[in-house]
Amino acid sequence: MKKIALFLLLTCFFAKGQENISIKKFNSALLNTERYLKIYIPDSYESNPKNTYPVAIVLDAEYLFDIYVANSKVFAAEQNAPEQIVVGIFQNQEGERANDCDFSVDTGLPTEESTKFYGFIRQELINFIDDNYRTSLFKTIVGNTLTANFANYFFLEPNHIFNAYILINPTTHASMPEKLEAKSQSLSDQVFYYLCNSNNNRADNKKEINNINNLLKLSEVESFHYKFENFENDSKPAVIGQAIPSAMDMIFALFSSISKEEFDEQIADLSPPEAIAYLEKKYVEIEYLFGSNMKIRESDIFRVEPVVIDKENGDYLEEFGKMILRLYPESPIGDYYIGLYYETGYDYKKALKYYKNGYAKIGSDNPNADAYYGNIERVLEKQRAQKLGLPVDGENNDEPIDDGNEEDQGN
């Protein structure tokens, strides 16, 4: 207990500048003892009372918690992942780790003691977190070596409580590869599974991890999202530091804004209504999976824009603009697309109305104000020519307005 007291003293001192990280003592009936938790609550938790948050359960909290939290902050800041509630379980104070995660050498299944720890997480800890914090359905479990193997037992259960698994150099049993392969073939829900190996592992351990990979990489189940990495010349601490962000990159790929690769592979060949539907579906899935009630990013709007403008004579620009006005009524972008729709249809009166509506939303200090006003001037010229019976250039060679998001569009 002296180790715990010293650790808590140091942690409390360090946490004075981190008010959203706390240490909690949890009295477990199943384990018949107290366990210590380290909990990180995202910065926005208090200021956004309607938000719910994914949860990450981090085993080996002494070593993995701070690394996971640091990466979760970076990914959230870059909008490559939702903010997460992170719960670490201390397992290295009085040798608890071996009992917590032990398995039978004969069957590879949990022992009597590790079955209790399994029940502690599934029945007590998850319920405690869900009851006391605003959590979404999405949950991740993270482990290293022995604790990574232990996380597999949650993957094997009939009803998953975890959606994502980050398994770093799992110390596993020879029977585990076949068990994991059989389970992966029966999945219906979305599951994300990250596995890594390292040359620093024992030869028998490397062999079993490679056996797992050789089976799981063949899976054709669409709901099973799998990523494997082998780290050849890195130390074990370096592997942890690389594996966690790499795993997050895979697990939260849907949450990220649309990349050029995603556009080229998934969107470029779609029709305008299909592209608009793709965009809306992406954000419905983000909300369903991660509980993040977020509007479609402007950078994603600009990614889809070429399909809507260039295909089918721009006939879906009005629908696109109305969708954006619902999301961003204060922005001129929706008015711009509707104005462009009417301009390309030679209805200059209505085009002028929407361009003027958009211009009214732009402050005089906005660097895009003059460029946006150019839309009004262009339509006025066309309107005058139309009234005089002069030929009107029906081609629209103007680029969409620059809203200052050039950097986002290039990502």
Secondary structure, 3 states (H helix, E strand, C coil): CHHHHHHHHHHHHHHHHCCCEEEEEEEECCCCEEEEEEEECCCCCCCCCCCCEEEEEECCHHHHHHHHHHHHHHHHHCCCCCCCEEEEECCCCCCHHHHHHCECCCCCCECHHHHHHHHHHHHHHHHHHHHHCCEEEEEEEEEECHHHHHHHHHHHCCCCCCCEEEEECCCCCCCHHHHHHHHHCCCCCCEEEEEEEECCCCHHHHHHHHHHHHHHCCCCCCCEEEEEEEECCCCHHHHHHHHHHHHHHHHCCCCCCCCHHHHHHHHCCCCHHHHHHHHHHHHHHHHHHHCCCCCCCHHHHHHHHHHHHHCHHHCCHHHHHHHHHHHCCCCCHHHHHHHHHHHHCCCHHHHHHHHHHHHHCCCCCCCCHHHHHHHHHHHHHHHHHHHCCCCCCCCCCCCCCCCCCHHHHCC
